[in-house]
Amino acid sequence: DEIVQVIASQILIAESEAELERLRARPDVRPVTANGIAGTPDRVAEALLAGVAQGARRVHVSFADSPRSDGTQLFVERVLPHLTA
């Protein structure tokens, strides 16, 4: 048996800081928790890759703007390729 280090994080992602602030102001977007990551795709990828560099082998994310699919789609297009490279 092996213990696997996992990153579990809530994500709020947007194309720009201005869009991120607009999302944060929406009543249907949950506040990002202390272990969450809010930012542009580059910022989110950087934060997750830092965890991978420290030994994490799995990443589990939830999206603060769910059920909207915009954040999920942006994550898939712009962040996920960095994690699977």
N, CA, C and O atoms as CSV, one atom per row, in Angstrom:
chain,resi,resn,atom,element,x,y,z
A,1,ASP,N,N,0.832,-1.186,0.000
A,1,ASP,CA,C,0.000,0.000,0.000
A,1,ASP,C,C,0.875,1.247,0.000
A,1,ASP,O,O,1.996,1.259,0.508
A,2,GLU,N,N,0.316,2.283,-0.587
A,2,GLU,CA,C,1.060,3.530,-0.727
A,2,GLU,C,C,0.141,4.707,-0.411
A,2,GLU,O,O,-1.028,4.716,-0.797
A,3,ILE,N,N,0.673,5.681,0.283
A,3,ILE,CA,C,-0.060,6.921,0.520
A,3,ILE,C,C,0.283,7.875,-0.615
A,3,ILE,O,O,1.454,8.114,-0.910
A,4,VAL,N,N,-0.749,8.413,-1.243
A,4,VAL,CA,C,-0.565,9.314,-2.370
A,4,VAL,C,C,-0.961,10.721,-1.947
A,4,VAL,O,O,-2.060,10.942,-1.438
A,5,GLN,N,N,-0.065,11.659,-2.161
A,5,GLN,CA,C,-0.368,13.053,-1.833
A,5,GLN,C,C,-1.316,13.616,-2.882
A,5,GLN,O,O,-1.102,13.454,-4.083
A,6,VAL,N,N,-2.371,14.282,-2.409
A,6,VAL,CA,C,-3.406,14.833,-3.279
A,6,VAL,C,C,-3.572,16.322,-2.994
A,6,VAL,O,O,-3.550,16.744,-1.837
A,7,ILE,N,N,-3.738,17.104,-4.037
A,7,ILE,CA,C,-4.121,18.504,-3.896
A,7,ILE,C,C,-5.635,18.549,-4.027
A,7,ILE,O,O,-6.181,18.075,-5.023
A,8,ALA,N,N,-6.313,19.105,-3.049
A,8,ALA,CA,C,-7.762,19.311,-3.119
A,8,ALA,C,C,-8.001,20.806,-3.000
A,8,ALA,O,O,-7.661,21.414,-1.985
A,9,SER,N,N,-8.581,21.397,-4.024
A,9,SER,CA,C,-8.704,22.846,-4.029
A,9,SER,C,C,-9.961,23.302,-4.745
A,9,SER,O,O,-10.378,22.723,-5.748
A,10,GLN,N,N,-10.545,24.343,-4.207
A,10,GLN,CA,C,-11.640,25.021,-4.886
A,10,GLN,C,C,-11.007,26.033,-5.837
A,10,GLN,O,O,-10.031,26.697,-5.488
A,11,ILE,N,N,-11.564,26.146,-7.027
A,11,ILE,CA,C,-10.997,27.006,-8.060
A,11,ILE,C,C,-12.015,28.066,-8.472
A,11,ILE,O,O,-13.193,27.770,-8.674
A,12,LEU,N,N,-11.548,29.293,-8.590
A,12,LEU,CA,C,-12.295,30.349,-9.266
A,12,LEU,C,C,-11.341,30.907,-10.308
A,12,LEU,O,O,-10.308,31.485,-9.970
A,13,ILE,N,N,-11.687,30.733,-11.558
A,13,ILE,CA,C,-10.783,31.067,-12.651
A,13,ILE,C,C,-11.487,31.984,-13.642
A,13,ILE,O,O,-12.673,31.821,-13.932
A,14,ALA,N,N,-10.732,32.951,-14.153
A,14,ALA,CA,C,-11.261,33.889,-15.143
A,14,ALA,C,C,-10.116,34.357,-16.032
A,14,ALA,O,O,-8.946,34.262,-15.660
A,15,GLU,N,N,-10.466,34.861,-17.202
A,15,GLU,CA,C,-9.461,35.318,-18.167
A,15,GLU,C,C,-8.643,36.502,-17.658
A,15,GLU,O,O,-7.483,36.665,-18.038
A,16,SER,N,N,-9.241,37.327,-16.800
A,16,SER,CA,C,-8.550,38.529,-16.320
A,16,SER,C,C,-8.897,38.782,-14.859
A,16,SER,O,O,-9.857,38.223,-14.327
A,17,GLU,N,N,-8.104,39.629,-14.224
A,17,GLU,CA,C,-8.387,40.010,-12.836
A,17,GLU,C,C,-9.717,40.752,-12.741
A,17,GLU,O,O,-10.452,40.586,-11.767
A,18,ALA,N,N,-10.029,41.568,-13.744
A,18,ALA,CA,C,-11.300,42.302,-13.739
A,18,ALA,C,C,-12.483,41.333,-13.789
A,18,ALA,O,O,-13.462,41.503,-13.062
A,19,GLU,N,N,-12.387,40.326,-14.642
A,19,GLU,CA,C,-13.460,39.324,-14.724
A,19,GLU,C,C,-13.543,38.526,-13.432
A,19,GLU,O,O,-14.638,38.169,-12.997
A,20,LEU,N,N,-12.422,38.246,-12.825
A,20,LEU,CA,C,-12.398,37.529,-11.553
A,20,LEU,C,C,-13.152,38.321,-10.482
A,20,LEU,O,O,-13.927,37.747,-9.717
A,21,GLU,N,N,-12.932,39.613,-10.427
A,21,GLU,CA,C,-13.634,40.454,-9.453
A,21,GLU,C,C,-15.133,40.495,-9.736
A,21,GLU,O,O,-15.938,40.509,-8.805
A,22,ARG,N,N,-15.513,40.513,-11.011
A,22,ARG,CA,C,-16.943,40.469,-11.353
A,22,ARG,C,C,-17.569,39.165,-10.880
A,22,ARG,O,O,-18.691,39.156,-10.373
A,23,LEU,N,N,-16.840,38.060,-11.048
A,23,LEU,CA,C,-17.349,36.765,-10.589
A,23,LEU,C,C,-17.495,36.740,-9.074
A,23,LEU,O,O,-18.500,36.260,-8.551
A,24,ARG,N,N,-16.497,37.255,-8.373
A,24,ARG,CA,C,-16.546,37.266,-6.902
A,24,ARG,C,C,-17.749,38.043,-6.377
A,24,ARG,O,O,-18.270,37.732,-5.305
A,25,ALA,N,N,-18.187,39.040,-7.117
A,25,ALA,CA,C,-19.312,39.874,-6.686
A,25,ALA,C,C,-20.670,39.220,-6.945
A,25,ALA,O,O,-21.686,39.674,-6.417
A,26,ARG,N,N,-20.693,38.175,-7.739
A,26,ARG,CA,C,-21.966,37.528,-8.067
A,26,ARG,C,C,-22.480,36.733,-6.871
A,26,ARG,O,O,-21.705,36.044,-6.207
A,27,PRO,N,N,-23.773,36.821,-6.592
A,27,PRO,CA,C,-24.330,36.085,-5.452
A,27,PRO,C,C,-24.367,34.571,-5.659
A,27,PRO,O,O,-24.460,33.819,-4.689
A,28,ASP,N,N,-24.295,34.119,-6.906
A,28,ASP,CA,C,-24.354,32.681,-7.177
A,28,ASP,C,C,-22.974,32.023,-7.230
A,28,ASP,O,O,-22.874,30.824,-7.491
A,29,VAL,N,N,-21.922,32.784,-6.989
A,29,VAL,CA,C,-20.559,32.237,-6.963
A,29,VAL,C,C,-20.131,32.115,-5.505
A,29,VAL,O,O,-20.156,33.089,-4.753
A,30,ARG,N,N,-19.739,30.901,-5.117
A,30,ARG,CA,C,-19.330,30.651,-3.736
A,30,ARG,C,C,-17.978,31.318,-3.434
A,30,ARG,O,O,-17.112,31.384,-4.306
A,31,PRO,N,N,-17.799,31.806,-2.207
A,31,PRO,CA,C,-16.497,32.374,-1.827
A,31,PRO,C,C,-15.412,31.292,-1.891
A,31,PRO,O,O,-15.661,30.128,-1.578
A,32,VAL,N,N,-14.228,31.691,-2.295
A,32,VAL,CA,C,-13.111,30.749,-2.371
A,32,VAL,C,C,-12.587,30.518,-0.959
A,32,VAL,O,O,-12.326,31.469,-0.222
A,33,THR,N,N,-12.435,29.261,-0.590
A,33,THR,CA,C,-11.987,28.883,0.746
A,33,THR,C,C,-10.486,29.132,0.917
A,33,THR,O,O,-9.793,29.485,-0.037
A,34,ALA,N,N,-10.003,28.947,2.130
A,34,ALA,CA,C,-8.592,29.205,2.440
A,34,ALA,C,C,-7.637,28.362,1.599
A,34,ALA,O,O,-6.551,28.827,1.255
A,35,ASN,N,N,-8.022,27.135,1.264
A,35,ASN,CA,C,-7.138,26.295,0.446
A,35,ASN,C,C,-7.470,26.415,-1.037
A,35,ASN,O,O,-6.992,25.626,-1.852
A,36,GLY,N,N,-8.287,27.401,-1.381
A,36,GLY,CA,C,-8.690,27.588,-2.767
A,36,GLY,C,C,-7.698,28.424,-3.554
A,36,GLY,O,O,-6.769,29.018,-3.006
A,37,ILE,N,N,-7.927,28.447,-4.855
A,37,ILE,CA,C,-7.085,29.213,-5.767
A,37,ILE,C,C,-8.006,30.064,-6.630
A,37,ILE,O,O,-8.912,29.544,-7.281
A,38,ALA,N,N,-7.776,31.355,-6.633
A,38,ALA,CA,C,-8.533,32.263,-7.487
A,38,ALA,C,C,-7.547,33.022,-8.353
A,38,ALA,O,O,-6.566,33.573,-7.855
A,39,GLY,N,N,-7.812,33.049,-9.651
A,39,GLY,CA,C,-6.927,33.794,-10.521
A,39,GLY,C,C,-7.130,33.482,-11.979
A,39,GLY,O,O,-8.087,32.821,-12.381
A,40,THR,N,N,-6.197,33.982,-12.754
A,40,THR,CA,C,-6.183,33.732,-14.187
A,40,THR,C,C,-5.693,32.301,-14.427
A,40,THR,O,O,-5.175,31.668,-13.507
A,41,PRO,N,N,-5.849,31.788,-15.640
A,41,PRO,CA,C,-5.349,30.436,-15.913
A,41,PRO,C,C,-3.871,30.251,-15.562
A,41,PRO,O,O,-3.486,29.207,-15.034
A,42,ASP,N,N,-3.049,31.248,-15.851
A,42,ASP,CA,C,-1.622,31.132,-15.520
A,42,ASP,C,C,-1.408,31.011,-14.015
A,42,ASP,O,O,-0.598,30.200,-13.565
A,43,ARG,N,N,-2.125,31.807,-13.242
A,43,ARG,CA,C,-2.004,31.774,-11.774
A,43,ARG,C,C,-2.466,30.438,-11.220
A,43,ARG,O,O,-1.814,29.871,-10.343
A,44,VAL,N,N,-3.590,29.926,-11.723
A,44,VAL,CA,C,-4.114,28.647,-11.248
A,44,VAL,C,C,-3.142,27.524,-11.595
A,44,VAL,O,O,-2.851,26.675,-10.751
A,45,ALA,N,N,-2.639,27.511,-12.819
A,45,ALA,CA,C,-1.678,26.480,-13.223
A,45,ALA,C,C,-0.421,26.553,-12.364
A,45,ALA,O,O,0.089,25.523,-11.923
A,46,GLU,N,N,0.076,27.750,-12.126
A,46,GLU,CA,C,1.279,27.939,-11.305
A,46,GLU,C,C,1.079,27.378,-9.897
A,46,GLU,O,O,1.954,26.694,-9.367
A,47,ALA,N,N,-0.066,27.668,-9.301
A,47,ALA,CA,C,-0.339,27.196,-7.939
A,47,ALA,C,C,-0.449,25.676,-7.891
A,47,ALA,O,O,0.085,25.048,-6.976
A,48,LEU,N,N,-1.125,25.084,-8.850
A,48,LEU,CA,C,-1.265,23.627,-8.858
A,48,LEU,C,C,0.069,22.944,-9.159
A,48,LEU,O,O,0.390,21.919,-8.559
A,49,LEU,N,N,0.835,23.502,-10.074
A,49,LEU,CA,C,2.140,22.921,-10.388
A,49,LEU,C,C,3.098,23.014,-9.203
A,49,LEU,O,O,3.968,22.157,-9.047
A,50,ALA,N,N,2.951,24.032,-8.373
A,50,ALA,CA,C,3.775,24.127,-7.163
A,50,ALA,C,C,3.484,22.947,-6.246
A,50,ALA,O,O,4.403,22.390,-5.645
A,51,GLY,N,N,2.227,22.562,-6.131
A,51,GLY,CA,C,1.868,21.390,-5.332
A,51,GLY,C,C,2.405,20.107,-5.928
A,51,GLY,O,O,2.859,19.223,-5.201
A,52,VAL,N,N,2.357,19.997,-7.242
A,52,VAL,CA,C,2.900,18.820,-7.920
A,52,VAL,C,C,4.411,18.748,-7.691
A,52,VAL,O,O,4.954,17.666,-7.464
A,53,ALA,N,N,5.079,19.882,-7.749
A,53,ALA,CA,C,6.528,19.924,-7.517
A,53,ALA,C,C,6.890,19.488,-6.102
A,53,ALA,O,O,7.999,19.016,-5.856
A,54,GLN,N,N,5.945,19.650,-5.173
A,54,GLN,CA,C,6.177,19.231,-3.788
A,54,GLN,C,C,5.778,17.779,-3.556
A,54,GLN,O,O,5.856,17.288,-2.430
A,55,GLY,N,N,5.351,17.086,-4.616
A,55,GLY,CA,C,5.085,15.664,-4.488
A,55,GLY,C,C,3.660,15.202,-4.703
A,55,GLY,O,O,3.395,14.001,-4.665
A,56,ALA,N,N,2.739,16.117,-4.927
A,56,ALA,CA,C,1.354,15.687,-5.168
A,56,ALA,C,C,1.274,14.919,-6.483
A,56,ALA,O,O,1.866,15.310,-7.489
A,57,ARG,N,N,0.529,13.820,-6.449
A,57,ARG,CA,C,0.384,13.013,-7.660
A,57,ARG,C,C,-1.027,13.044,-8.217
A,57,ARG,O,O,-1.281,12.559,-9.320
A,58,ARG,N,N,-1.937,13.614,-7.452
A,58,ARG,CA,C,-3.319,13.747,-7.915
A,58,ARG,C,C,-3.821,15.138,-7.573
A,58,ARG,O,O,-3.381,15.759,-6.605
A,59,VAL,N,N,-4.747,15.609,-8.387
A,59,VAL,CA,C,-5.360,16.912,-8.169
A,59,VAL,C,C,-6.871,16.730,-8.195
A,59,VAL,O,O,-7.421,16.162,-9.138
A,60,HIS,N,N,-7.535,17.215,-7.158
A,60,HIS,CA,C,-8.998,17.181,-7.082
A,60,HIS,C,C,-9.465,18.624,-6.950
A,60,HIS,O,O,-9.099,19.320,-6.003
A,61,VAL,N,N,-10.274,19.068,-7.904
A,61,VAL,CA,C,-10.737,20.454,-7.869
A,61,VAL,C,C,-12.256,20.519,-7.897
A,61,VAL,O,O,-12.927,19.639,-8.437
A,62,SER,N,N,-12.778,21.578,-7.305
A,62,SER,CA,C,-14.185,21.940,-7.457
A,62,SER,C,C,-14.193,23.397,-7.895
A,62,SER,O,O,-13.231,24.130,-7.668
A,63,PHE,N,N,-15.270,23.802,-8.516
A,63,PHE,CA,C,-15.318,25.138,-9.095
A,63,PHE,C,C,-16.317,26.012,-8.354
A,63,PHE,O,O,-17.478,25.641,-8.184
A,64,ALA,N,N,-15.854,27.178,-7.914
A,64,ALA,CA,C,-16.679,28.089,-7.126
A,64,ALA,C,C,-17.859,28.630,-7.922
A,64,ALA,O,O,-18.859,29.049,-7.341
A,65,ASP,N,N,-17.750,28.624,-9.243
A,65,ASP,CA,C,-18.835,29.153,-10.066
A,65,ASP,C,C,-19.755,28.068,-10.619
A,65,ASP,O,O,-20.594,28.348,-11.476
A,66,SER,N,N,-19.608,26.846,-10.144
A,66,SER,CA,C,-20.478,25.753,-10.573
A,66,SER,C,C,-21.906,26.066,-10.137
A,66,SER,O,O,-22.079,26.578,-9.031
A,67,PRO,N,N,-22.918,25.800,-10.917
A,67,PRO,CA,C,-22.973,24.960,-12.110
A,67,PRO,C,C,-22.644,25.665,-13.421
A,67,PRO,O,O,-22.768,25.046,-14.478
A,68,ARG,N,N,-22.232,26.933,-13.401
A,68,ARG,CA,C,-21.783,27.556,-14.647
A,68,ARG,C,C,-20.616,26.737,-15.180
A,68,ARG,O,O,-19.782,26.268,-14.406
A,69,SER,N,N,-20.552,26.567,-16.469
A,69,SER,CA,C,-19.473,25.752,-17.032
A,69,SER,C,C,-18.293,26.585,-17.528
A,69,SER,O,O,-17.295,26.026,-17.982
A,70,ASP,N,N,-18.394,27.907,-17.450
A,70,ASP,CA,C,-17.321,28.754,-17.983
A,70,ASP,C,C,-15.974,28.486,-17.315
A,70,ASP,O,O,-14.961,28.339,-17.999
A,71,GLY,N,N,-15.958,28.422,-15.995
A,71,GLY,CA,C,-14.715,28.178,-15.276
A,71,GLY,C,C,-14.150,26.800,-15.553
A,71,GLY,O,O,-12.941,26.634,-15.714
A,72,THR,N,N,-15.028,25.814,-15.607
A,72,THR,CA,C,-14.588,24.449,-15.905
A,72,THR,C,C,-13.971,24.384,-17.294
A,72,THR,O,O,-12.912,23.785,-17.479
A,73,GLN,N,N,-14.625,24.993,-18.259
A,73,GLN,CA,C,-14.125,24.974,-19.635
A,73,GLN,C,C,-12.784,25.692,-19.744
A,73,GLN,O,O,-11.874,25.211,-20.418
A,74,LEU,N,N,-12.661,26.835,-19.087
A,74,LEU,CA,C,-11.400,27.575,-19.103
A,74,LEU,C,C,-10.284,26.750,-18.462
A,74,LEU,O,O,-9.155,26.748,-18.953
A,75,PHE,N,N,-10.592,26.053,-17.373
A,75,PHE,CA,C,-9.625,25.182,-16.711
A,75,PHE,C,C,-9.169,24.073,-17.658
A,75,PHE,O,O,-7.974,23.804,-17.779
A,76,VAL,N,N,-10.118,23.438,-18.322
A,76,VAL,CA,C,-9.795,22.337,-19.240
A,76,VAL,C,C,-8.915,22.828,-20.384
A,76,VAL,O,O,-7.950,22.162,-20.759
A,77,GLU,N,N,-9.244,23.980,-20.932
A,77,GLU,CA,C,-8.510,24.488,-22.091
A,77,GLU,C,C,-7.140,25.059,-21.743
A,77,GLU,O,O,-6.188,24.885,-22.504
A,78,ARG,N,N,-7.028,25.739,-20.602
A,78,ARG,CA,C,-5.819,26.515,-20.340
A,78,ARG,C,C,-4.952,26.021,-19.188
A,78,ARG,O,O,-3.770,26.361,-19.124
A,79,VAL,N,N,-5.517,25.222,-18.271
A,79,VAL,CA,C,-4.743,24.753,-17.115
A,79,VAL,C,C,-4.411,23.274,-17.245
A,79,VAL,O,O,-3.265,22.875,-17.040
A,80,LEU,N,N,-5.384,22.476,-17.576
A,80,LEU,CA,C,-5.190,21.026,-17.631
A,80,LEU,C,C,-4.013,20.602,-18.508
A,80,LEU,O,O,-3.286,19.687,-18.121
A,81,PRO,N,N,-3.792,21.215,-19.663
A,81,PRO,CA,C,-2.622,20.807,-20.462
A,81,PRO,C,C,-1.294,20.929,-19.707
A,81,PRO,O,O,-0.376,20.148,-19.954
A,82,HIS,N,N,-1.181,21.893,-18.794
A,82,HIS,CA,C,0.047,22.044,-18.000
A,82,HIS,C,C,0.208,20.905,-16.993
A,82,HIS,O,O,1.327,20.532,-16.642
A,83,LEU,N,N,-0.909,20.362,-16.536
A,83,LEU,CA,C,-0.869,19.308,-15.517
A,83,LEU,C,C,-0.662,17.927,-16.117
A,83,LEU,O,O,-0.214,17.010,-15.429
A,84,THR,N,N,-0.982,17.775,-17.382
A,84,THR,CA,C,-0.865,16.459,-18.014
A,84,THR,C,C,0.360,16.358,-18.907
A,84,THR,O,O,0.583,15.328,-19.543
A,85,ALA,N,N,1.151,17.418,-18.959
A,85,ALA,CA,C,2.338,17.425,-19.829
A,85,ALA,C,C,3.442,16.562,-19.265
A,85,ALA,O,O,4.510,16.454,-19.867
